[in-house]
Amino acid sequence: MLRTLFSGARDAVARVLIPDAAGTLKRAWSLRLIELAALADIILNVVPVVSDYLPWWLTLALLFGAWFARLLIQNKEAPVAHQ
């Protein structure tokens, strides 16, 4: 019974996940820039000493870079049809 339950769960997860997840993560520059912006914002707010060395606009620049990467760079790639 457990084997049937786990195989059903595995099939459900396989349908939800992206077939080429590794290739997608290699091209996901917007995700990387958003994560860097979040990290920079956390560092600037938690560690006040660092705010002397990092500019206040770093988070905004990274978020604009993520927007730029998402709209202009990633849309040029050919869409992959679901199989």
N, CA, C and O atoms as a DFTB+ gen file, in Angstrom:
332 C
 N C O
     1  1       0.815      -1.190       0.000
     2  2       0.000       0.000       0.000
     3  2       0.861       1.258       0.000
     4  3       0.577       2.205      -0.733
     5  1       1.913       1.271       0.819
     6  2       2.793       2.429       0.844
     7  2       3.514       2.631      -0.479
     8  3       3.728       3.761      -0.918
     9  1       3.890       1.514      -1.112
    10  2       4.556       1.621      -2.405
    11  2       3.637       2.277      -3.430
    12  3       4.088       3.098      -4.229
    13  1       2.379       1.930      -3.414
    14  2       1.413       2.539      -4.333
    15  2       1.232       4.025      -4.011
    16  3       1.154       4.859      -4.913
    17  1       1.166       4.339      -2.743
    18  2       1.008       5.726      -2.335
    19  2       2.207       6.558      -2.763
    20  3       2.043       7.656      -3.295
    21  1       3.431       6.036      -2.532
    22  2       4.627       6.778      -2.902
    23  2       4.788       6.894      -4.408
    24  3       5.247       7.930      -4.889
    25  1       4.428       5.876      -5.164
    26  2       4.546       5.978      -6.618
    27  2       3.543       6.991      -7.161
    28  3       3.840       7.704      -8.120
    29  1       2.366       7.061      -6.560
    30  2       1.389       8.071      -6.974
    31  2       1.869       9.466      -6.648
    32  3       1.685      10.391      -7.440
    33  1       2.484       9.627      -5.487
    34  2       3.022      10.931      -5.101
    35  2       4.184      11.309      -6.014
    36  3       4.318      12.469      -6.402
    37  1       5.016      10.341      -6.354
    38  2       6.137      10.609      -7.251
    39  2       5.645      11.050      -8.622
    40  3       6.212      11.967      -9.217
    41  1       4.602      10.412      -9.127
    42  2       4.047      10.796     -10.426
    43  2       3.441      12.191     -10.376
    44  3       3.558      12.955     -11.334
    45  1       2.792      12.530      -9.262
    46  2       2.195      13.858      -9.125
    47  2       3.280      14.930      -9.079
    48  3       3.125      15.995      -9.677
    49  1       4.369      14.657      -8.379
    50  2       5.469      15.614      -8.312
    51  2       6.128      15.748      -9.675
    52  3       6.498      16.854     -10.070
    53  1       6.282      14.656     -10.398
    54  2       6.897      14.706     -11.724
    55  2       6.060      15.541     -12.689
    56  3       6.617      16.179     -13.583
    57  1       4.755      15.551     -12.531
    58  2       3.905      16.360     -13.408
    59  2       4.024      17.839     -13.085
    60  3       3.859      18.679     -13.969
    61  1       4.303      18.165     -11.849
    62  2       4.373      19.555     -11.429
    63  2       5.739      20.163     -11.743
    64  3       5.819      21.328     -12.131
    65  1       6.804      19.397     -11.583
    66  2       8.149      19.920     -11.773
    67  2       8.443      20.192     -13.240
    68  3       7.825      19.609     -14.131
    69  1       9.374      21.066     -13.471
    70  2       9.789      21.416     -14.821
    71  2      10.635      20.278     -15.372
    72  3      11.527      19.790     -14.678
    73  1      10.380      19.847     -16.590
    74  2      11.153      18.721     -17.134
    75  2      12.657      19.016     -17.222
    76  3      13.470      18.134     -16.944
    77  1      13.027      20.213     -17.596
    78  2      14.436      20.578     -17.722
    79  2      14.796      21.583     -16.641
    80  3      15.136      22.729     -16.936
    81  1      14.721      21.152     -15.392
    82  2      14.937      22.073     -14.271
    83  2      16.376      22.586     -14.239
    84  3      16.595      23.760     -13.944
    85  1      17.351      21.744     -14.532
    86  2      18.753      22.174     -14.494
    87  2      19.022      23.240     -15.552
    88  3      19.694      24.233     -15.274
    89  1      18.510      23.045     -16.740
    90  2      18.691      24.032     -17.801
    91  2      17.976      25.336     -17.498
    92  3      18.467      26.415     -17.829
    93  1      16.821      25.232     -16.872
    94  2      16.068      26.436     -16.513
    95  2      16.808      27.234     -15.447
    96  3      16.859      28.461     -15.528
    97  1      17.376      26.570     -14.459
    98  2      18.110      27.275     -13.400
    99  2      19.381      27.933     -13.921
   100  3      19.813      28.951     -13.381
   101  1      19.990      27.363     -14.973
   102  2      21.174      27.983     -15.554
   103  2      20.836      29.303     -16.233
   104  3      21.678      30.199     -16.299
   105  1      19.614      29.430     -16.736
   106  2      19.218      30.644     -17.454
   107  2      18.379      31.588     -16.610
   108  3      17.950      32.626     -17.113
   109  1      18.129      31.270     -15.358
   110  2      17.226      32.050     -14.512
   111  2      17.950      33.218     -13.853
   112  3      18.121      33.244     -12.634
   113  1      18.371      34.175     -14.658
   114  2      19.095      35.321     -14.119
   115  2      18.207      36.206     -13.273
   116  3      18.681      36.800     -12.304
   117  1      16.931      36.311     -13.610
   118  2      16.046      37.156     -12.816
   119  2      15.920      36.614     -11.399
   120  3      15.888      37.387     -10.441
   121  1      15.848      35.304     -11.258
   122  2      15.758      34.699      -9.929
   123  2      17.023      34.962      -9.126
   124  3      16.953      35.285      -7.941
   125  1      18.166      34.827      -9.758
   126  2      19.429      35.074      -9.060
   127  2      19.537      36.528      -8.602
   128  3      19.984      36.803      -7.488
   129  1      19.126      37.451      -9.463
   130  2      19.223      38.863      -9.097
   131  2      18.240      39.225      -7.986
   132  3      18.556      40.054      -7.133
   133  1      17.067      38.622      -7.983
   134  2      16.108      38.868      -6.912
   135  2      16.652      38.338      -5.586
   136  3      16.495      38.978      -4.546
   137  1      17.292      37.167      -5.625
   138  2      17.883      36.625      -4.404
   139  2      19.026      37.505      -3.908
   140  3      19.165      37.702      -2.701
   141  1      19.843      38.034      -4.809
   142  2      20.914      38.946      -4.407
   143  2      20.361      40.236      -3.826
   144  3      20.917      40.776      -2.870
   145  1      19.266      40.733      -4.397
   146  2      18.643      41.949      -3.865
   147  2      18.109      41.709      -2.458
   148  3      18.256      42.563      -1.584
   149  1      17.497      40.562      -2.240
   150  2      16.996      40.250      -0.905
   151  2      18.150      40.124       0.088
   152  3      18.063      40.616       1.213
   153  1      19.214      39.475      -0.325
   154  2      20.379      39.333       0.548
   155  2      21.003      40.690       0.863
   156  3      21.368      40.950       2.010
   157  1      21.129      41.560      -0.145
   158  2      21.686      42.892       0.089
   159  2      20.803      43.704       1.025
   160  3      21.307      44.425       1.886
   161  1      19.492      43.592       0.861
   162  2      18.582      44.338       1.727
   163  2      18.663      43.837       3.169
   164  3      18.650      44.633       4.108
   165  1      18.745      42.530       3.340
   166  2      18.871      41.968       4.685
   167  2      20.183      42.420       5.321
   168  3      20.206      42.816       6.486
   169  1      21.269      42.364       4.564
   170  2      22.573      42.769       5.108
   171  2      22.563      44.245       5.479
   172  3      23.072      44.619       6.536
   173  1      21.989      45.091       4.621
   174  2      21.970      46.527       4.915
   175  2      21.143      46.857       6.150
   176  3      21.450      47.809       6.867
   177  1      20.099      46.077       6.403
   178  2      19.239      46.372       7.549
   179  2      19.681      45.690       8.835
   180  3      19.423      46.206       9.923
   181  1      20.332      44.558       8.736
   182  2      20.710      43.815       9.935
   183  2      22.086      44.239      10.448
   184  3      22.298      44.336      11.657
   185  1      23.002      44.486       9.544
   186  2      24.366      44.834       9.938
   187  2      24.615      46.303       9.588
   188  3      24.955      46.608       8.445
   189  1      24.455      47.212      10.543
   190  2      24.578      48.639      10.237
   191  2      25.988      49.062       9.812
   192  3      26.144      50.064       9.116
   193  1      26.996      48.324      10.215
   194  2      28.371      48.678       9.856
   195  2      28.572      48.565       8.346
   196  3      29.332      49.336       7.759
   197  1      27.899      47.613       7.725
   198  2      28.059      47.373       6.293
   199  2      27.440      48.508       5.478
   200  3      27.844      48.733       4.337
   201  1      26.485      49.210       6.033
   202  2      25.816      50.276       5.283
   203  2      26.776      51.399       4.902
   204  3      26.463      52.196       4.017
   205  1      27.935      51.481       5.548
   206  2      28.933      52.470       5.149
   207  2      29.630      52.074       3.847
   208  3      30.141      52.937       3.132
   209  1      29.655      50.785       3.537
   210  2      30.379      50.295       2.369
   211  2      29.472      49.965       1.186
   212  3      29.896      50.058       0.034
   213  1      28.245      49.585       1.461
   214  2      27.305      49.263       0.382
   215  2      26.379      50.454       0.153
   216  3      25.884      51.047       1.112
   217  1      26.143      50.807      -1.109
   218  2      25.248      51.942      -1.369
   219  2      23.796      51.584      -1.080
   220  3      23.409      50.417      -1.156
   221  1      23.000      52.584      -0.751
   222  2      21.592      52.356      -0.429
   223  2      20.803      51.906      -1.648
   224  3      19.770      51.251      -1.503
   225  1      21.263      52.240      -2.834
   226  2      20.517      51.939      -4.050
   227  2      20.874      50.577      -4.634
   228  3      20.398      50.243      -5.718
   229  1      21.692      49.783      -3.957
   230  2      22.098      48.475      -4.477
   231  2      20.904      47.557      -4.669
   232  3      20.817      46.864      -5.684
   233  1      19.986      47.538      -3.719
   234  2      18.795      46.692      -3.826
   235  2      17.953      47.100      -5.030
   236  3      17.461      46.246      -5.768
   237  1      17.789      48.401      -5.226
   238  2      17.010      48.876      -6.373
   239  2      17.678      48.513      -7.694
   240  3      16.999      48.137      -8.650
   241  1      18.992      48.622      -7.752
   242  2      19.704      48.273      -8.980
   243  2      19.580      46.790      -9.294
   244  3      19.403      46.415     -10.453
   245  1      19.670      45.943      -8.275
   246  2      19.535      44.507      -8.498
   247  2      18.117      44.140      -8.925
   248  3      17.932      43.285      -9.791
   249  1      17.122      44.778      -8.327
   250  2      15.741      44.495      -8.732
   251  2      15.460      44.986     -10.149
   252  3      14.733      44.328     -10.894
   253  1      16.023      46.132     -10.532
   254  2      15.866      46.585     -11.907
   255  2      16.577      45.634     -12.865
   256  3      16.076      45.364     -13.956
   257  1      17.730      45.130     -12.466
   258  2      18.431      44.138     -13.285
   259  2      17.615      42.864     -13.453
   260  3      17.615      42.262     -14.527
   261  1      16.923      42.453     -12.400
   262  2      16.066      41.266     -12.489
   263  2      14.907      41.514     -13.454
   264  3      14.550      40.638     -14.241
   265  1      14.328      42.699     -13.388
   266  2      13.245      43.051     -14.310
   267  2      13.760      43.055     -15.747
   268  3      13.106      42.528     -16.647
   269  1      14.918      43.641     -15.956
   270  2      15.529      43.690     -17.274
   271  2      15.816      42.285     -17.796
   272  3      15.540      41.982     -18.956
   273  1      16.367      41.431     -16.944
   274  2      16.685      40.060     -17.349
   275  2      15.421      39.284     -17.686
   276  3      15.406      38.505     -18.639
   277  1      14.379      39.486     -16.926
   278  2      13.140      38.731     -17.155
   279  2      12.447      39.157     -18.441
   280  3      12.019      38.316     -19.232
   281  1      12.339      40.446     -18.643
   282  2      11.572      40.928     -19.796
   283  2      12.354      40.889     -21.098
   284  3      11.787      40.557     -22.139
   285  1      13.616      41.213     -21.068
   286  2      14.348      41.355     -22.317
   287  2      15.209      40.152     -22.679
   288  3      15.300      39.790     -23.852
   289  1      15.826      39.543     -21.713
   290  2      16.757      38.457     -22.023
   291  2      16.053      37.109     -22.088
   292  3      16.236      36.374     -23.059
   293  1      15.253      36.763     -21.080
   294  2      14.668      35.437     -21.046
   295  2      13.547      35.254     -22.062
   296  3      13.253      34.116     -22.428
   297  1      12.915      36.312     -22.529
   298  2      11.848      36.164     -23.507
   299  2      12.386      35.871     -24.897
   300  3      11.616      35.447     -25.759
   301  1      13.675      36.078     -25.156
   302  2      14.243      35.796     -26.463
   303  2      14.440      34.305     -26.696
   304  3      14.605      33.876     -27.838
   305  1      14.426      33.521     -25.647
   306  2      14.632      32.090     -25.785
   307  2      13.343      31.438     -26.283
   308  3      12.240      31.893     -25.981
   309  1      13.506      30.370     -27.047
   310  2      12.348      29.679     -27.596
   311  2      11.578      28.973     -26.504
   312  3      12.173      28.310     -25.655
   313  1      10.257      29.104     -26.511
   314  2       9.465      28.409     -25.490
   315  2       9.490      26.904     -25.716
   316  3       9.517      26.426     -26.850
   317  1       9.481      26.175     -24.614
   318  2       9.500      24.715     -24.658
   319  2       8.068      24.231     -24.431
   320  3       7.448      24.559     -23.419
   321  1       7.554      23.457     -25.372
   322  2       6.189      22.943     -25.237
   323  2       6.155      21.819     -24.206
   324  3       7.103      21.044     -24.081
   325  1       5.054      21.747     -23.477
   326  2       4.889      20.665     -22.508
   327  2       4.719      19.351     -23.252
   328  3       4.045      19.278     -24.280
   329  1       5.337      18.331     -22.714
   330  2       5.298      17.030     -23.405
   331  2       4.340      16.099     -22.734
   332  3       4.174      14.961     -23.174
